[in-house]
Amino acid sequence: MAKYMIDNVITPMGQSHVFNAGAVLLWVGIYVAVNLIGAAGGYLNRLYMKTLSNRVAKRIRDEVFEHVQTLPVSYFDHLPAGKVVSKITSDTESVRANFYVNGISTLLSTVVMLVGVYVTIFLLNATLGLVLLFLVPVMMLWQRTVAVMQKKYYSENRELYSQLSGQLNESIQGAGIVQAFQQEEKIVAEYEATATSWVEIGRKELILESYFSWSLVGLLRNFTLFGIVYYFGMQFIGGTLGISAGLLYAFIDYVNRIYEPIQTFMNVVSGFQQSMAAGDRVFELMDTPSEESGEELFTFDEGRIEFKDVSFEYTPGVPVLKHLNFTVEPGQTVAFVGHTGSGKSSIMNLLFRFYDPTSGAILIDGKKTRVTLIDVVCEVRWESCFTRSVFIYRDDCFKRRAQ
């Protein structure tokens, strides 16, 4: 459009000194119409991709949350709740925003635009088009190199953000315990150390993106424009320049248009790396094996409980129970008494199959709990398990005894 308007409308008017209002209004109208169509297409594309991304994010979150309900209790022993929440909310949001909203749609439009620009340049000047093709492999190779470096930073960034969420969750849930033992300064120092590491990783990300994306693309754009001006300038000096002002303008305009999708592509790839780092954490959670379930139905007959040579470890190599043997007869009342850490709660956790023994077997009415359907065990937990609540008072011990 610009080439045609310069060569067939503006140049003739300059030569004849006659203003052609009809032609000018026609091309201005075409230009406005094309931009309005592009704006409408961009709106519909954005609306569709946002709707699609929201549906995909909801499905991912639903599946992740449903899977979390099937994980064994041992999975949460050494994992702060904030980290699990971060994977379900923050990481899935990063996948939604960087991959679906700003990724796929932008990448498709970028590829279409880049192909269209190259086709147009080839139609205008095949030699120049062939020369400009070198930009594609150069940028692809450069992007691949940058992506390897970016992924490392993005993975560390997501992990540190998860740690911040975990520390924040624990400090809020355990605020009473923290204050009772006067550990506020320690908690603040730990949080500030993690936050400082997170900011440092973010700074490295920004430096990498700025240097390899904006600086490189701008440098290549300037070299390419210099090459085109030199090429046509030498033809003009030699008297062999056979192009019009409109064609020269079109060449320069399309060269700039080549770098717009390349710059956009570099930014999209950066977003893809962020979504991949977040997606790895989500799929790591999804790949965690669910709680094992047997296949046999279970029904209470008499309620005889038997521990046969039961050993148990929360952490491999650190035994909690060793070769435990005892039997509780139907109707018998048994009390487990011992100091803190002696294994009283661990015995109940094994009985209700929150954990499975490392070795040995637990039998109820002669049936092993390990081979019982987990749904049936859950019903037994719900009907039989009563928990206690612990309250820490900020008060004098003697006063509490007196009360």
Residue, then its C-alpha position, 0 to 999 in steps of 0.5 A: m500500500a505504501k509503495y503504491m501510494i508513494d509511486n502512483v499518488i504522491t509522486p505524480m502529485g508532486q510532479s504535476h503540482v495538482f492535489n488529487a483529493g479523491a485518490v488520497l481519501l481512497w487510500v486513507g480509507i483503505y488504510v483505516a479499514v485495514n487497521l480496523i479489520g486488524a483491530a477486530g481480529g486482534y480482539l477476537n483472537r485475544l478473547y478466544m485465547k483468554t477463554l481457552s486458557n482459563r478453561v485449560a487452567k481450570r482443568i489443570r487445577d482441578e486435576v492437580f487438586e484431585h490428585v493431591q487428595t490421593l497422595p499419601v500422608s508421607y508426601f506432606d511430612h517434609l513439604p510445607a503446605g505453601k509449596v503445594v499451594s504455590k504449585i496449584t495456584s501460582d505455577t498453573e497461572s504462569v502456565r496459563a498466562n505465559f503459554y496460552v494467553n501470551g504464547i501460542s496466539t502471539l507465536l502463531s501471529t508472529v510466524v504468519m507475519l514473518v512469512g508474509v513479510y518474507v514473501t513480499i520482499f521476495l516479490l519485490n527483490a528476490t536477491l535481497g530476500l535471499v540475503l535477509l534469510f540468513l536472519v532466521p537461522v542466526m536468530m534460531l541458534w541464538q534463541r536456543t543458546v539463550a533458552v538453555m541459560q534462561k531455563k536455569y534461572y526460571s527454575e530457580n525463580r519458581e523454586l524460591y517463590s515456592q519457598l517464600s510461599g511455604q515460609l509465609n504459610e508456616s509463619i502464619q499458621g504457627a504464629g502462636i508457637v513462634q511468639a511463644f518461643q520468641q523466634e520472630e527475629k529468626i523467622v524474619a531473617e530466614y524469610e529475608a534471606t530467601a527473598t533476597s535470593w529471589v530478587e537476585i535471581g530476578r535481576k539476573e533474568l532481567i539482565l539476560e533478557s535485556y542483553f540477549s533480546w533487545s540489544l542483539v535485535g537492535l544491533l542486527r536491525n541497524f546492521t541490516l539497514f546499513g547494508i540495504v542503504y549501502y547496497f542501493g547507495m552504490q547502485f545509485i552512485g554507479g547509475t544502475l539504481g532502477i527502483s522508485a522511491g516507493l520501492l525503497y521505502a517499502f524495502i526499509d519498512y519491511v526490514n523493520r517489520i522483519y525485526e518486529p516479529i523476531q523481537t516478539f518471538m524472542n519475548v514469547v520464547s522467554g515466556f515459554q521458558q517461564s511456563m516450562a519451568a512452572g509446568d515442570r513443577v506442576f507435572e512433578l506433583m502430578d507424577t507423584p504416586s498416589e496412595e497405594s490401595g489393595e483390592e480386598l473388601f474389609t468388614f469388621d467381625e470381632g475387631r482383633i488387632e495384631f502387629k506382627d514384627v512391625s518396623f517403621e521409618y519416617t526417614p529411611g535409615v532412621p527407625v521409629l519402631k523396631h520389630l513390634n509385636f502385640t495383640v489387642e483382643p476384641g473388647q480389650t482396652v489398651a493404653f500406649v504410654g511413653h515419653t515424647g517420640s517413643g512411637k505412640s502416635s506412629i502406632m496409631n498412624l500405622l493402624f489407620r494406615f496413614y502410613d504402611p510399615t517398613s516391614g512386618a504386617i498389621l492384621i485386623d481380624g486376620k486380614k492385612t490392612r495393606v491389601t485392603l481397599i483404601d476407601v474402606v480404610c478411610e471409612v474406618r479412619w473417619e469412624s474411629c479416629f479422634t484427634r487432640s488440639v494443643f494450645i500454648y498459653r503465654d503465661d506463668c506455669f505456676k499460675r496455670r497449675a493454680q487455675 
